[in-house]
Amino acid sequence: MSAAAEVLRAIRDVVGDAPVVGLHVPDISTVERQRVQECLDSTFVSSVGAFVTEFERGVAAFTGATGAVAVSSGTAALQVALELAGVRAGDDVLVPTLSFVATANAVVHAGAQPFFVDSDEETLGMSVESVASVLRDSRQSSDGLVNPATGRRIGAIVPMHTLGHPMRVEELLAVAAEHDIPVVEDAAESLGSFVGDRHTGTFGRLGILSFNGNKIVTTGGGGMILTSDDELARKARHRTTTAKVPHRWEFEHDEVAYNYRMPNINAALGVAQLDRLGAFLSSKRRLAARYRDRFSEMSGATFIEEPSGTRSNYWLCAVRVEGGRETLDDVLTATNDAGLMCRPFWNPLHEQSPYRHLAHAPVPVALALRDSVVCIPSSPALAS
Ligand SMILES: Cc1ncc(COP(=O)(O)O)c(C=O)c1O
């Protein structure tokens, strides 16, 4: 049997014989419908309302961040987090080339430019060695550390917890601290993922989450800025709410800011989803265990495990196939033809048209991962 046929059979054995199986389908129950109805009945459907506060408190309690500011998307959250971390127009920001395009776009929205680095074979996240090598080659100026490849100051480092698997964030923090560069974690995919007992997104000066429709908890569209610095949390709330100076009726704004706050109607959905996060996480671990068992019988494809010392939310389960891009394409064709929504990694950002003109670090591991990893159906309902 071909590798593609074997992978197809293994997935089918785990997910059953439904004609179409999505990659990650949101699980919306009557509880979500009730909360959204309550919000509609209240008429407070926009960016002010009790559900926004309740959702922020719930996420803060779950993650352990003292500050959680709900916004309209993960991309908006990352842009504002970068600005608050001190990223300035014209800076470089170190970003893994293997990430969703939003990671780089947010850097550009903040006025800076991404400098892409390599990925880590085990965690799939940003390679600490690749970052360390860029920092080692950089020179100190009165303004900060300057990247010799671009002549720009390095304003921040943005690690990402790929598919929910925590990257080596503590080692990265140590390297960043040597050079006094802020870390802003892109934890868009990793709500429910921990390093030891600490939640991803709470290690850096700021972190962000996404609640897009394909994430483990959805608000339709939405994001969250996490920080345990009270002053940064206050600024994040202010800047994402048009910088309105609180007053009962006056419209006074003290900076050019954004209308990025999460609408109450989205937060109502989020409150209901957050209550079910524990159940989603359990289902995902069960699904991951079933895939692990089934793929352990196969040579030629390896189930991707959570990195040691971490607890992943297994947002997207994935396998690594041998045989290079041709085999990967065969697997994608066979599975998608059979109604199983499987997806490769993103095309690396340094090869995407808005970014291909930029200098970047050597990225051999990211390219090898791009040519071998396939994400497989991961909806919590598949193992509930
Ligand atoms: C790694 C990563 N960063 C950022 C984002 C952006 O989040 P959003 O779609 O909520 O803007 C996403 C997901 O969509 C993502 O997967």
The ligand as a Tripos MOL2 file, in Angstrom:
@<TRIPOS>MOLECULE
LIG
   16    16     1     0     0
SMALL
NO_CHARGES

@<TRIPOS>ATOM
      1 C1         -0.1780   31.8630   14.7120 C.3       1 LIG1
      2 C2         -1.2950   32.8200   14.5100 C.ar      1 LIG1
      3 N1         -1.0740   34.1200   14.7650 N.ar      1 LIG1
      4 C3         -2.0450   35.0280   14.6290 C.ar      1 LIG1
      5 C4         -3.3130   34.6560   14.2110 C.ar      1 LIG1
      6 C5         -4.2900   35.7370   13.9960 C.3       1 LIG1
      7 O1         -5.4630   35.6160   14.6780 O.3       1 LIG1
      8 P1         -6.8240   36.2230   14.0790 P.3       1 LIG1
      9 O2         -7.2410   35.3470   12.9380 O.co2     1 LIG1
     10 O3         -7.7420   36.1680   15.2360 O.co2     1 LIG1
     11 O4         -6.5350   37.6240   13.6430 O.co2     1 LIG1
     12 C6         -3.5880   33.2920   13.9670 C.ar      1 LIG1
     13 C7         -4.8900   32.7540   13.5840 C.2       1 LIG1
     14 O5         -5.7450   33.0720   12.9580 O.2       1 LIG1
     15 C8         -2.5420   32.3620   14.1000 C.ar      1 LIG1
     16 O6         -2.7480   31.0490   13.8610 O.3       1 LIG1
@<TRIPOS>BOND
     1     1     2 1
     2     2     3 ar
     3     2    15 ar
     4     3     4 ar
     5     4     5 ar
     6     5     6 1
     7     5    12 ar
     8     6     7 1
     9     7     8 1
    10     8     9 2
    11     8    10 1
    12     8    11 1
    13    12    13 1
    14    12    15 ar
    15    13    14 2
    16    15    16 1
@<TRIPOS>SUBSTRUCTURE
     1 LIG1         1 GROUP 0 **** ****
